[in-house]
């Protein structure tokens, strides 16, 4: 009898900023009749029996496990540790050196933004429409 061979793949990045959702694809042989996913306790949903589930993850590294079953009840599984990596979103904030001024005066702005990883880019917008 042919057995189901589990494979996990995706069409988007395996990492991103919170909130992070991804669609995973349970690819296997044509003999697969059931898929059983386990995404760990910090995912929504925690488990799924869909072939191609959409899953949301909290910040951190997450395992993904897939068990496939063929029509004869034979099963196989694959476990990928730390497969999904979700980063905490930075918090944007700033201070200004003065709040009241005369027309034509300049202002000094300073970022007080924070993040659990280095901030690599700032975009200052001076005209809000």
C-alpha angles and dihedrals in degrees: 000000000000116000129216113250113205123223129172122206139156138198097220136052120296090224137049147132124292130301088046126176127176137177113230123199124216103209119181141136122310087258095072115115102167138034124197117187129190116191100175131253097294097060133088110249100024091202137012140185094200117114092227110023127182110226134188120210134197121225115296140055116306135196123223123204126187126189117188128193131199127211091269093057094253112146138197132177144199126202122195112191118210088004097147120045118193122187129210111252113245120246113235118214140140144184129220126212095230136015100195122047144143126264111281096023118128128234131216114219123191128188117239091176118139138201139167088240128042115285106235103182139034127190115195115196116194099179119057116192 
